[in-house]
Protein backbone atom coordinates (compact mmCIF):
# COMPACT_ATOMS: atom_id res chain seq x y z
CA UNK A 1 0.00 0.00 0.00
CA UNK A 2 1.19 3.55 -0.61
CA UNK A 3 -1.49 5.74 0.90
CA UNK A 4 1.25 7.92 2.37
CA UNK A 5 3.21 9.78 -0.26
CA UNK A 6 6.29 7.68 -0.86
CA UNK A 7 9.55 9.41 -1.71
CA UNK A 8 11.38 7.02 -3.95
CA UNK A 9 15.03 7.63 -4.77
CA UNK A 10 15.77 9.05 -8.22
CA UNK A 11 18.76 9.05 -10.57
CA UNK A 12 18.54 11.52 -13.46
CA UNK A 13 21.05 11.04 -16.27
CA UNK A 14 20.88 14.40 -18.06
CA UNK A 15 20.51 18.07 -17.23
CA UNK A 16 22.03 21.19 -18.80
CA UNK A 17 22.43 23.49 -15.82
CA UNK A 18 26.22 23.87 -16.22
CA UNK A 19 26.00 25.80 -19.49
CA UNK A 20 23.62 28.24 -17.76
CA UNK A 21 25.95 28.61 -14.78
CA UNK A 22 28.86 29.24 -17.17
CA UNK A 23 26.91 31.83 -19.19
CA UNK A 24 25.69 33.74 -16.12
CA UNK A 25 28.03 33.80 -13.10
CA UNK A 26 25.28 35.48 -11.03
CA UNK A 27 23.13 32.31 -10.99
CA UNK A 28 23.03 30.42 -7.71
CA UNK A 29 22.78 26.63 -8.03
CA UNK A 30 21.29 26.35 -4.57
CA UNK A 31 18.15 28.31 -5.21
CA UNK A 32 17.97 30.37 -8.40
CA UNK A 33 14.42 30.72 -9.73
CA UNK A 34 15.93 30.92 -13.24
CA UNK A 35 17.14 27.31 -13.13
CA UNK A 36 15.09 24.11 -13.41
CA UNK A 37 17.68 22.13 -11.44
CA UNK A 38 18.75 23.50 -8.07
CA UNK A 39 20.12 21.80 -4.96
CA UNK A 40 16.81 22.56 -3.25
CA UNK A 41 14.72 20.93 -5.98
CA UNK A 42 16.97 17.87 -6.19
CA UNK A 43 16.35 17.36 -2.49
CA UNK A 44 12.61 17.96 -2.94
CA UNK A 45 12.42 15.26 -5.65
CA UNK A 46 14.70 12.86 -3.73
CA UNK A 47 17.15 12.90 -6.66
CA UNK A 48 20.11 11.06 -5.16
CA UNK A 49 22.15 11.13 -8.38
CA UNK A 50 22.15 13.87 -11.01
CA UNK A 51 24.33 13.71 -14.12
CA UNK A 52 25.39 17.16 -15.33
CA UNK A 53 26.11 17.57 -19.04
CA UNK A 54 28.90 19.79 -20.31
CA UNK A 55 27.22 21.32 -23.35
CA UNK A 56 28.93 23.97 -25.48
CA UNK A 57 26.30 26.09 -27.15
CA UNK A 58 26.93 27.18 -30.74
CA UNK A 59 26.10 30.70 -29.48
CA UNK A 60 29.58 30.75 -27.91
CA UNK A 61 31.25 30.25 -31.30
CA UNK A 62 33.54 27.34 -32.15
CA UNK A 63 33.71 24.81 -29.32
CA UNK A 64 37.07 24.94 -27.54
CA UNK A 65 38.62 22.79 -24.85
CA UNK A 66 38.86 25.76 -22.49
CA UNK A 67 35.04 25.99 -22.52
CA UNK A 68 34.84 22.36 -21.34
CA UNK A 69 37.31 23.23 -18.56
CA UNK A 70 35.13 26.24 -17.68
CA UNK A 71 32.07 24.03 -17.13
CA UNK A 72 34.06 21.45 -15.14
CA UNK A 73 35.14 24.37 -12.94
CA UNK A 74 31.49 25.54 -12.60
CA UNK A 75 30.60 22.05 -11.41
CA UNK A 76 33.55 21.89 -9.02
CA UNK A 77 32.96 25.29 -7.45
CA UNK A 78 29.18 25.82 -7.64
CA UNK A 79 27.64 22.34 -7.58
CA UNK A 80 30.12 20.06 -5.81
CA UNK A 81 31.72 22.76 -3.65
CA UNK A 82 31.64 22.78 0.17
CA UNK A 83 28.25 21.44 1.34
CA UNK A 84 27.34 20.61 -2.27
CA UNK A 85 26.81 17.35 -4.13
CA UNK A 86 29.30 14.54 -3.73
CA UNK A 87 31.25 14.12 -6.96
CA UNK A 88 30.96 10.53 -8.16
CA UNK A 89 33.87 9.22 -10.26
CA UNK A 90 34.72 5.70 -9.18
CA UNK A 91 33.01 2.36 -8.65
CA UNK A 92 34.43 2.14 -5.09
CA UNK A 93 32.38 5.21 -4.12
CA UNK A 94 29.19 3.19 -4.58
CA UNK A 95 30.17 0.27 -2.37
CA UNK A 96 27.68 -0.63 0.36
CA UNK A 97 24.39 1.12 0.97
CA UNK A 98 25.07 4.78 1.52
CA UNK A 99 22.69 7.55 2.45
CA UNK A 100 23.94 10.63 0.69
CA UNK A 101 22.85 14.08 1.61
CA UNK A 102 22.53 16.17 -0.45
CA UNK A 103 23.32 13.54 -3.13
CA UNK A 104 25.72 12.57 -5.89
CA UNK A 105 26.72 14.49 -8.98
CA UNK A 106 28.42 13.16 -12.11
CA UNK A 107 29.83 14.81 -15.23
CA UNK A 108 29.12 13.91 -18.85
CA UNK A 109 30.25 15.60 -22.04
CA UNK A 110 27.47 16.28 -24.56
CA UNK A 111 29.25 16.29 -27.93
CA UNK A 112 33.03 15.93 -28.30
CA UNK A 113 33.41 19.07 -30.46
CA UNK A 114 35.36 20.87 -27.70
CA UNK A 115 37.95 18.06 -27.50
CA UNK A 116 39.15 19.41 -30.87
CA UNK A 117 39.99 15.92 -32.14
CA UNK A 118 42.63 15.50 -29.45
CA UNK A 119 42.56 12.27 -27.42
CA UNK A 120 44.92 13.83 -24.87
CA UNK A 121 42.10 16.30 -24.09
CA UNK A 122 39.76 13.31 -23.67
CA UNK A 123 42.27 11.83 -21.20
CA UNK A 124 42.39 15.12 -19.28
CA UNK A 125 38.58 15.16 -19.06
CA UNK A 126 38.67 11.65 -17.64
CA UNK A 127 41.33 12.66 -15.09
CA UNK A 128 39.22 15.69 -14.16
CA UNK A 129 36.21 13.48 -13.39
CA UNK A 130 34.14 13.29 -16.61
CA UNK A 131 32.67 9.77 -16.84
CA UNK A 132 30.23 9.80 -19.79
CA UNK A 133 30.94 10.99 -23.27
CA UNK A 134 28.13 11.82 -25.70
CA UNK A 135 29.76 11.68 -29.12
CA UNK A 136 27.75 14.30 -30.99
CA UNK A 137 25.09 16.91 -30.51
CA UNK A 138 22.66 17.09 -33.47
CA UNK A 139 25.20 17.83 -36.22
CA UNK A 140 28.53 16.50 -37.46
CA UNK A 141 31.77 16.97 -35.59
CA UNK A 142 35.29 15.55 -35.97
CA UNK A 143 34.23 12.15 -34.56
CA UNK A 144 30.83 11.34 -36.11
CA UNK A 145 27.53 12.62 -37.51
CA UNK A 146 24.62 13.67 -35.32
CA UNK A 147 20.95 12.80 -35.95
CA UNK A 148 20.17 16.00 -37.88
CA UNK A 149 23.25 15.89 -40.13
CA UNK A 150 21.78 15.38 -43.64
CA UNK A 151 24.62 13.06 -44.68
CA UNK A 152 23.74 10.61 -41.85
CA UNK A 153 27.25 9.17 -41.70
CA UNK A 154 28.96 7.04 -39.05
CA UNK A 155 32.32 7.56 -37.35
CA UNK A 156 35.44 9.15 -38.82
CA UNK A 157 38.84 7.42 -38.49
CA UNK A 158 39.62 9.65 -35.51
CA UNK A 159 36.16 8.91 -34.06
CA UNK A 160 36.91 5.19 -34.18
CA UNK A 161 40.14 5.84 -32.27
CA UNK A 162 38.03 7.69 -29.70
CA UNK A 163 35.76 4.63 -29.25
CA UNK A 164 38.79 2.41 -28.68
CA UNK A 165 40.30 4.90 -26.23
CA UNK A 166 37.01 5.09 -24.26
CA UNK A 167 36.78 1.31 -24.07
CA UNK A 168 40.37 1.10 -22.80
CA UNK A 169 40.17 3.98 -20.31
CA UNK A 170 36.78 3.32 -18.71
CA UNK A 171 35.09 6.43 -20.16
CA UNK A 172 31.47 5.41 -20.83
CA UNK A 173 29.69 6.25 -24.08
CA UNK A 174 26.33 7.92 -24.68
CA UNK A 175 24.49 7.69 -28.04
CA UNK A 176 21.71 10.26 -27.53
CA UNK A 177 22.06 12.65 -30.56
CA UNK A 178 24.17 10.19 -32.61
CA UNK A 179 23.03 9.40 -36.19
CA UNK A 180 21.72 5.83 -36.63
CA UNK A 181 24.73 4.83 -38.78
CA UNK A 182 27.00 5.82 -35.88
CA UNK A 183 24.81 3.96 -33.39
CA UNK A 184 25.19 0.70 -35.32
CA UNK A 185 28.89 1.20 -35.90
CA UNK A 186 29.39 1.78 -32.18
CA UNK A 187 27.26 -1.27 -31.30
CA UNK A 188 29.60 -3.34 -33.44
CA UNK A 189 32.90 -1.79 -32.37
CA UNK A 190 32.45 -1.09 -28.67
CA UNK A 191 33.53 -3.77 -26.20
CA UNK A 192 31.39 -2.19 -23.48
CA UNK A 193 27.65 -1.48 -23.28
CA UNK A 194 26.64 2.15 -23.80
CA UNK A 195 23.67 4.31 -22.85
CA UNK A 196 21.24 6.73 -24.47
CA UNK A 197 21.01 9.27 -21.65
CA UNK A 198 18.00 11.27 -22.89
CA UNK A 199 16.00 9.67 -25.72
CA UNK A 200 12.45 8.29 -26.06
CA UNK A 201 10.78 5.72 -28.32
CA UNK A 202 10.41 6.64 -32.00
CA UNK A 203 7.50 4.17 -32.35
CA UNK A 204 5.51 6.32 -29.88
CA UNK A 205 6.75 9.74 -31.03
CA UNK A 206 8.53 9.97 -34.38
CA UNK A 207 11.13 12.63 -33.56
CA UNK A 208 14.58 11.94 -35.10
CA UNK A 209 16.15 12.15 -31.62
CA UNK A 210 14.13 9.15 -30.44
CA UNK A 211 15.30 5.55 -30.82
CA UNK A 212 13.86 2.94 -33.19
CA UNK A 213 12.70 -0.40 -31.80
CA UNK A 214 15.82 -2.00 -33.33
CA UNK A 215 18.06 0.46 -31.47
CA UNK A 216 16.19 -0.09 -28.20
CA UNK A 217 16.47 -3.87 -28.62
CA UNK A 218 20.23 -3.51 -29.23
CA UNK A 219 20.57 -1.52 -25.99
CA UNK A 220 18.56 -4.19 -24.16
CA UNK A 221 20.67 -7.03 -25.59
CA UNK A 222 23.94 -5.40 -24.48
CA UNK A 223 22.37 -4.41 -21.11
CA UNK A 224 22.97 -0.74 -21.80
CA UNK A 225 20.55 1.91 -20.50
CA UNK A 226 17.91 4.20 -21.99
CA UNK A 227 17.02 7.41 -20.16
CA UNK A 228 13.49 8.53 -21.00
CA UNK A 229 13.45 12.29 -21.36
CA UNK A 230 10.94 15.06 -20.60
CA UNK A 231 11.45 17.10 -23.79
CA UNK A 232 7.76 17.69 -24.71
CA UNK A 233 8.20 17.16 -28.47
CA UNK A 234 10.11 13.89 -27.86
CA UNK A 235 7.15 12.71 -25.75
CA UNK A 236 4.31 13.69 -28.09
CA UNK A 237 4.56 14.90 -31.67
CA UNK A 238 2.31 17.89 -30.99
CA UNK A 239 4.46 18.86 -27.99
CA UNK A 240 1.41 19.11 -25.69
CA UNK A 241 2.80 16.47 -23.33
CA UNK A 242 1.46 15.62 -19.90
CA UNK A 243 3.01 13.38 -17.26
CA UNK A 244 0.65 10.55 -18.22
CA UNK A 245 2.18 10.56 -21.75
CA UNK A 246 5.47 9.29 -20.31
CA UNK A 247 3.72 5.99 -19.61
CA UNK A 248 3.27 5.26 -23.32
CA UNK A 249 7.05 5.29 -23.75
CA UNK A 250 7.55 3.17 -20.61
CA UNK A 251 4.95 0.64 -21.78
CA UNK A 252 6.53 0.41 -25.21
CA UNK A 253 10.10 -0.10 -23.98
CA UNK A 254 8.83 -2.72 -21.51
CA UNK A 255 6.95 -4.48 -24.34
CA UNK A 256 10.34 -4.89 -26.08
CA UNK A 257 11.78 -6.45 -22.91
CA UNK A 258 13.50 -3.33 -21.60
CA UNK A 259 12.10 -2.91 -18.09
CA UNK A 260 15.55 -3.57 -16.61
CA UNK A 261 17.26 -1.03 -18.90
CA UNK A 262 14.90 1.92 -18.41
CA UNK A 263 15.93 5.02 -16.49
CA UNK A 264 15.31 8.78 -16.80
CA UNK A 265 17.30 11.67 -18.27
CA UNK A 266 15.09 14.75 -17.90
CA UNK A 267 17.01 17.35 -20.01
CA UNK A 268 15.99 19.99 -17.45
CA UNK A 269 17.65 23.35 -18.20
CA UNK A 270 18.12 22.21 -21.80
CA UNK A 271 14.45 22.94 -22.60
CA UNK A 272 12.24 26.01 -22.66
CA UNK A 273 8.91 24.14 -22.55
CA UNK A 274 8.02 21.35 -20.13
CA UNK A 275 5.88 18.25 -19.83
CA UNK A 276 2.90 19.42 -17.81
CA UNK A 277 3.52 18.37 -14.21
CA UNK A 278 7.25 17.71 -14.79
CA UNK A 279 8.71 21.20 -14.75
CA UNK A 280 11.68 20.55 -12.45
CA UNK A 281 13.30 17.75 -10.39
CA UNK A 282 11.06 18.46 -7.40
CA UNK A 283 8.21 16.92 -9.45
CA UNK A 284 9.76 13.44 -9.52
CA UNK A 285 7.68 12.61 -6.42
CA UNK A 286 4.50 13.17 -8.48
CA UNK A 287 5.84 11.00 -11.30
CA UNK A 288 6.61 8.23 -8.78
CA UNK A 289 3.05 8.51 -7.41
CA UNK A 290 1.59 8.21 -10.91
CA UNK A 291 3.71 5.17 -11.79
CA UNK A 292 2.89 3.42 -8.50
CA UNK A 293 -0.78 3.48 -9.49
CA UNK A 294 -0.01 1.21 -12.47
CA UNK A 295 3.14 -0.78 -11.73
CA UNK A 296 4.66 -2.81 -8.87
CA UNK A 297 6.83 -0.79 -6.53
CA UNK A 298 9.98 -2.80 -7.28
CA UNK A 299 9.65 -2.05 -10.98
CA UNK A 300 9.10 1.68 -10.40
CA UNK A 301 12.11 1.79 -8.06
CA UNK A 302 14.18 0.19 -10.82
CA UNK A 303 13.17 2.78 -13.42
CA UNK A 304 13.64 5.77 -11.12
CA UNK A 305 16.92 4.68 -9.54
CA UNK A 306 17.94 1.03 -9.42
CA UNK A 307 18.61 0.41 -13.12
CA UNK A 308 20.85 3.48 -13.41
CA UNK A 309 22.78 2.61 -10.28
CA UNK A 310 23.30 -1.04 -11.21
CA UNK A 311 24.83 0.13 -14.52
CA UNK A 312 27.23 2.42 -12.63
CA UNK A 313 28.10 -0.26 -10.07
CA UNK A 314 29.02 -2.56 -12.94
CA UNK A 315 30.67 -0.20 -15.41
CA UNK A 316 32.23 2.75 -13.60
CA UNK A 317 36.02 2.51 -13.66
CA UNK A 318 37.86 1.44 -10.51
CA UNK A 319 40.39 3.73 -8.89
CA UNK A 320 43.34 1.37 -9.20
CA UNK A 321 42.91 1.00 -12.95
CA UNK A 322 45.87 1.83 -15.18
Backbone torsions as a table, in degrees:
resi	resn	phi	psi	omega
1	UNK	NA	147.3	176.6
2	UNK	-138.9	54.4	179.5
3	UNK	-67.3	-37.0	174.7
4	UNK	-78.7	144.4	-179.3
5	UNK	-65.3	120.5	-175.2
6	UNK	-93.9	130.3	176.7
7	UNK	-98.2	98.0	178.6
8	UNK	-83.5	149.2	178.1
9	UNK	-69.4	148.1	-177.2
10	UNK	-129.9	142.0	166.7
11	UNK	-120.5	127.9	-179.7
12	UNK	-118.6	123.2	-169.8
13	UNK	-93.3	6.0	178.5
14	UNK	-161.8	119.8	165.9
15	UNK	-143.6	161.0	-173.1
16	UNK	-115.8	28.7	-174.3
17	UNK	-67.5	-26.7	-175.6
18	UNK	-64.3	-38.0	-179.8
19	UNK	-66.2	-30.8	176.6
20	UNK	-71.6	-40.8	178.7
21	UNK	-64.8	-35.5	178.6
22	UNK	-69.5	-39.9	-176.5
23	UNK	-72.3	-30.3	-176.4
24	UNK	-134.3	94.7	-176.7
25	UNK	-60.9	-16.0	-179.7
26	UNK	-74.5	-19.6	-175.1
27	UNK	-67.5	139.5	-179.8
28	UNK	-108.9	116.9	-177.7
29	UNK	-62.4	-26.5	-176.5
30	UNK	-69.6	-33.2	-170.9
31	UNK	-152.2	3.6	-171.6
32	UNK	-58.6	131.7	179.0
33	UNK	-73.3	-9.7	-179.1
34	UNK	-93.9	6.6	176.4
35	UNK	-116.1	145.5	170.6
36	UNK	-73.5	-46.8	-174.6
37	UNK	-98.8	117.7	173.3
38	UNK	-132.6	163.1	178.5
39	UNK	-56.8	-40.7	-178.7
40	UNK	-61.8	-44.4	-177.9
41	UNK	-73.2	-32.3	175.7
42	UNK	-62.0	-41.2	178.7
43	UNK	-65.7	-43.2	179.5
44	UNK	-57.9	-40.4	-177.7
45	UNK	-90.2	2.7	-178.1
46	UNK	59.3	37.5	178.0
47	UNK	-80.9	104.6	-176.1
48	UNK	-86.0	-21.7	175.0
49	UNK	-135.3	127.3	173.4
50	UNK	-124.5	127.8	174.1
51	UNK	-93.8	129.6	-177.6
52	UNK	-106.7	121.3	-180.0
53	UNK	-83.9	141.6	168.9
54	UNK	-95.5	106.2	-176.3
55	UNK	-120.8	124.1	-179.7
56	UNK	-99.8	106.5	-177.5
57	UNK	-67.8	142.1	177.7
58	UNK	-60.9	-22.0	179.4
59	UNK	-61.2	-22.4	-179.8
60	UNK	-85.5	0.8	-176.5
61	UNK	89.0	-163.8	-176.2
62	UNK	-59.1	134.0	-178.2
63	UNK	-67.3	130.0	-178.2
64	UNK	-126.5	154.2	-178.0
65	UNK	-59.8	-35.1	-178.4
66	UNK	-62.9	-27.9	177.0
67	UNK	-69.7	-36.0	174.1
68	UNK	-61.5	-47.4	179.9
69	UNK	-59.4	-37.2	179.1
70	UNK	-61.2	-41.0	-179.7
71	UNK	-75.1	-33.6	174.2
72	UNK	-60.9	-40.7	179.5
73	UNK	-66.6	-38.6	175.1
74	UNK	-58.6	-44.0	180.0
75	UNK	-63.6	-46.3	-176.8
76	UNK	-62.2	-43.8	-172.1
77	UNK	-89.5	-34.9	-171.9
78	UNK	-102.7	-24.9	-174.8
79	UNK	-107.5	-45.5	-177.1
80	UNK	-107.4	20.6	178.8
81	UNK	-72.5	-170.0	-178.3
82	UNK	-54.1	127.9	-179.8
83	UNK	78.0	0.5	-176.9
84	UNK	-92.7	-161.9	-178.5
85	UNK	-67.4	151.9	176.3
86	UNK	-84.1	126.2	-175.1
87	UNK	-78.0	116.1	-178.4
88	UNK	-94.6	122.8	179.8
89	UNK	-129.2	-28.5	-167.5
90	UNK	-128.3	149.6	178.4
91	UNK	-54.8	-41.2	-177.3
92	UNK	-56.9	-28.3	-177.0
93	UNK	-71.9	-8.8	178.7
94	UNK	-105.0	6.2	-176.4
95	UNK	-70.2	139.2	179.4
96	UNK	74.7	171.1	177.4
97	UNK	-87.8	120.8	-177.5
98	UNK	-122.1	138.7	172.4
99	UNK	-96.2	121.2	-176.9
100	UNK	-114.5	123.0	172.9
101	UNK	-123.4	129.9	-0.9
102	UNK	-84.6	5.5	177.9
103	UNK	130.8	-176.7	-176.5
104	UNK	-109.6	144.9	173.9
105	UNK	-125.9	143.0	176.6
106	UNK	-130.4	158.7	179.1
107	UNK	-111.0	136.7	171.2
108	UNK	-130.4	155.8	177.6
109	UNK	-107.9	123.6	-177.8
110	UNK	-100.1	92.5	-175.9
111	UNK	94.1	127.7	-174.8
112	UNK	-92.0	11.8	-177.9
113	UNK	-48.3	-46.6	-175.6
114	UNK	-70.4	-8.5	174.4
115	UNK	-79.1	-9.3	173.5
116	UNK	55.4	31.0	176.9
117	UNK	75.6	10.0	-171.7
118	UNK	-107.8	112.7	-178.3
119	UNK	-69.4	-20.7	173.9
120	UNK	-65.2	-38.2	176.5
121	UNK	-65.0	-36.2	176.4
122	UNK	-62.5	-42.7	177.9
123	UNK	-60.8	-42.8	178.6
124	UNK	-61.7	-42.3	178.2
125	UNK	-58.7	-43.8	179.2
126	UNK	-61.0	-45.8	-179.1
127	UNK	-65.6	-27.3	178.8
128	UNK	-88.0	4.6	171.5
129	UNK	105.5	3.6	175.9
130	UNK	-75.6	132.9	-175.6
131	UNK	-121.1	-15.0	176.2
132	UNK	-126.1	142.2	-178.3
133	UNK	-128.4	111.7	173.3
134	UNK	-86.3	125.5	-166.4
135	UNK	-71.2	-42.9	-178.5
136	UNK	-130.8	165.5	158.1
137	UNK	-95.7	-144.9	-171.2
138	UNK	-76.6	-16.6	-172.4
139	UNK	-115.9	-172.9	-177.7
140	UNK	-81.0	147.3	167.6
141	UNK	-135.6	-167.8	-175.0
142	UNK	-65.0	-18.4	-174.2
143	UNK	-98.9	-37.0	-172.3
144	UNK	-168.3	176.1	175.9
145	UNK	-96.9	143.1	174.4
146	UNK	-89.4	173.7	-173.0
147	UNK	-63.1	-24.8	-177.7
148	UNK	-100.2	4.0	177.3
149	UNK	-73.5	118.5	-173.6
150	UNK	-54.8	-33.6	-177.2
151	UNK	-65.9	-31.5	177.3
152	UNK	61.0	38.3	-177.5
153	UNK	-81.7	177.9	177.4
154	UNK	-98.3	-135.7	-177.2
155	UNK	-90.1	150.7	170.5
156	UNK	-83.3	173.1	177.7
157	UNK	-59.9	-41.7	179.9
158	UNK	-69.7	-33.2	176.2
159	UNK	-63.8	-37.2	178.1
160	UNK	-67.5	-35.7	175.2
161	UNK	-63.4	-37.3	178.8
162	UNK	-62.5	-43.5	177.6
163	UNK	-57.1	-48.1	-177.3
164	UNK	-63.7	-40.3	178.0
165	UNK	-62.9	-44.0	179.2
166	UNK	-60.2	-45.5	179.6
167	UNK	-60.4	-38.3	-178.1
168	UNK	-76.2	-34.1	-172.1
169	UNK	-87.6	-24.6	-174.1
170	UNK	100.9	0.9	173.4
171	UNK	-70.1	129.8	-177.0
172	UNK	-92.6	149.0	-173.3
173	UNK	-107.0	147.3	-175.5
174	UNK	-129.1	125.4	-174.2
175	UNK	-101.5	2.9	174.5
176	UNK	-59.3	133.3	-177.3
177	UNK	87.5	-12.7	-176.2
178	UNK	-79.8	139.0	177.3
179	UNK	-61.6	148.8	-178.1
180	UNK	-52.7	-39.4	179.8
181	UNK	-58.3	-40.7	178.2
182	UNK	-67.5	-39.1	177.7
183	UNK	-55.2	-50.1	-175.9
184	UNK	-70.3	-33.7	177.4
185	UNK	-65.9	-41.7	179.1
186	UNK	-65.8	-41.1	179.7
187	UNK	-58.4	-34.8	-178.9
188	UNK	-79.5	-37.8	-170.7
189	UNK	-89.5	-32.9	-173.0
190	UNK	-72.1	139.3	176.8
191	UNK	-92.6	-2.9	-179.4
192	UNK	-124.4	151.3	175.2
193	UNK	-67.0	152.0	178.2
194	UNK	-122.9	177.3	-179.1
195	UNK	-123.0	162.0	162.6
196	UNK	-115.2	104.8	-168.1
197	UNK	-71.5	-30.9	-177.5
198	UNK	-150.3	80.8	-179.5
199	UNK	-146.9	147.1	177.2
200	UNK	-111.0	-169.8	-177.3
201	UNK	-90.2	124.7	179.3
202	UNK	-68.2	-26.2	179.3
203	UNK	-66.8	-28.6	-179.6
204	UNK	-90.8	-37.8	179.4
205	UNK	-143.2	116.9	-167.5
206	UNK	-80.3	34.3	178.1
207	UNK	-73.7	141.3	-178.4
208	UNK	-60.0	-20.1	178.9
209	UNK	-79.4	-11.2	179.2
210	UNK	-86.5	162.3	-173.5
211	UNK	-97.7	140.1	175.7
212	UNK	-71.3	163.1	177.1
213	UNK	-57.8	-36.8	-179.6
214	UNK	-64.4	-41.7	178.6
215	UNK	-65.3	-43.1	-179.9
216	UNK	-62.0	-43.0	178.9
217	UNK	-62.4	-37.6	178.4
218	UNK	-63.9	-42.4	177.0
219	UNK	-61.4	-41.1	-179.7
220	UNK	-64.5	-45.6	-177.8
221	UNK	-60.1	-40.2	-178.8
222	UNK	-84.6	-2.7	-174.2
223	UNK	59.4	42.1	169.8
224	UNK	-80.2	-160.7	179.2
225	UNK	-137.7	152.2	179.8
226	UNK	-128.8	114.2	-179.4
227	UNK	-92.3	107.4	176.5
228	UNK	-65.7	140.5	-171.1
229	UNK	-117.9	157.2	-175.3
230	UNK	-102.2	25.8	174.9
231	UNK	-74.7	115.8	-169.5
232	UNK	-52.2	-40.8	-176.7
233	UNK	-82.2	-1.7	168.6
234	UNK	-94.6	-11.7	-178.4
235	UNK	-93.9	-45.5	177.2
236	UNK	-137.2	141.9	-175.8
237	UNK	-63.7	-29.8	179.3
238	UNK	-84.3	-3.5	177.2
239	UNK	77.3	-6.3	-178.2
240	UNK	-87.6	63.2	-170.4
241	UNK	-88.6	139.7	173.2
242	UNK	-117.2	165.8	-176.9
243	UNK	-54.2	-40.1	-179.3
244	UNK	-57.2	-31.1	-179.1
245	UNK	-64.4	-22.9	178.7
246	UNK	-63.3	-29.3	-177.6
247	UNK	-64.1	-31.1	-179.7
248	UNK	-63.5	-38.4	178.3
249	UNK	-70.5	-41.5	178.5
250	UNK	-60.5	-49.3	-179.4
251	UNK	-56.5	-44.3	-175.4
252	UNK	-66.7	-46.7	-179.9
253	UNK	-62.3	-39.8	178.2
254	UNK	-64.8	-35.7	179.9
255	UNK	-65.4	-22.4	177.4
256	UNK	-88.6	-3.2	179.8
257	UNK	98.3	16.8	-171.4
258	UNK	-101.7	21.2	-179.1
259	UNK	-57.4	-36.0	-177.8
260	UNK	-80.4	-6.9	-179.1
261	UNK	-109.4	-5.6	-176.7
262	UNK	-77.5	139.2	170.6
263	UNK	-149.4	-166.9	-179.9
264	UNK	-126.9	145.1	173.5
265	UNK	-141.1	91.6	-163.9
266	UNK	-59.8	-39.2	-168.6
267	UNK	71.5	21.8	173.8
268	UNK	-57.0	143.8	-176.2
269	UNK	71.0	-1.5	171.9
270	UNK	-106.6	4.2	-176.6
271	UNK	-129.7	155.0	178.1
272	UNK	-117.1	5.4	172.6
273	UNK	-138.8	153.4	-170.7
274	UNK	-129.7	154.2	168.3
275	UNK	-64.9	131.9	-177.8
276	UNK	-60.4	124.2	-178.6
277	UNK	93.5	-7.8	178.6
278	UNK	-127.9	60.3	-173.0
279	UNK	-88.5	-15.8	-179.9
280	UNK	-165.2	169.3	-172.8
281	UNK	-60.8	-24.1	178.3
282	UNK	-60.5	-19.5	-176.6
283	UNK	-85.0	-2.7	178.9
284	UNK	-58.5	-30.2	179.6
285	UNK	-61.6	-38.9	178.5
286	UNK	-68.4	-38.8	177.7
287	UNK	-63.1	-43.3	178.4
288	UNK	-59.1	-44.4	179.1
289	UNK	-58.6	-45.1	180.0
290	UNK	-60.6	-48.8	-176.1
291	UNK	-64.7	-35.5	-179.3
292	UNK	-66.2	-18.8	176.7
293	UNK	-72.6	-21.0	-172.8
294	UNK	-116.6	-24.1	-171.1
295	UNK	-129.7	155.7	176.8
296	UNK	-61.6	147.0	-175.6
297	UNK	-57.5	-40.5	-178.7
298	UNK	-60.3	-39.0	-179.6
299	UNK	-67.7	-45.1	179.7
300	UNK	-61.9	-42.1	178.2
301	UNK	-60.6	-37.4	177.8
302	UNK	-62.6	-47.1	-178.1
303	UNK	-65.4	-41.3	-175.1
304	UNK	-75.8	-28.5	-169.6
305	UNK	-150.1	-50.5	-169.1
306	UNK	-61.3	-43.3	-177.2
307	UNK	-64.1	-41.8	179.5
308	UNK	-63.7	-44.7	-175.9
309	UNK	-70.3	-34.7	179.2
310	UNK	-67.2	-33.2	176.2
311	UNK	-63.3	-45.3	-179.1
312	UNK	-66.5	-41.1	179.6
313	UNK	-61.7	-30.9	-179.7
314	UNK	-84.7	-40.5	-165.0
315	UNK	-112.6	-10.0	174.8
316	UNK	-61.8	147.6	177.8
317	UNK	-69.7	157.4	176.6
318	UNK	-98.2	149.8	-174.6
319	UNK	-56.6	-38.1	-173.3
320	UNK	-80.3	3.8	-173.7
321	UNK	-70.6	141.3	178.2
322	UNK	-78.7	NA	NA
